[in-house]
Amino acid sequence: MRGAGRIMRRSVEPAKYQVLPESHTWPILRNSSRVQKGDSMSKEMLLVGSKAKAALKEHDVNVGGDALDGLNEILHHAIEQAAKRASQNGRKTVRSHDFIC
């Protein structure tokens, strides 16, 4: 009996995401073929790989080998921008509204 020992995952309602136009690219990923100082290979991985892959798999897509590196790069960029915004507003505390897309 194949699959008899499998554990069934709970069904989780997907989060609401903003739909971006096809032409949209993340600024950090433009010209990504060039190796730059501070690229994703030198930055610490902030994601839990298995959780990110599972979230993508819930949308019935495959996960490429470079997908998590790209997502990690976006996360680093978002953190950097949020920290700058908080500083520009005279705060040392980053708040949820500092993360803008």
Beta strands, then each sheet from edge to edge (+ up, - down):
end
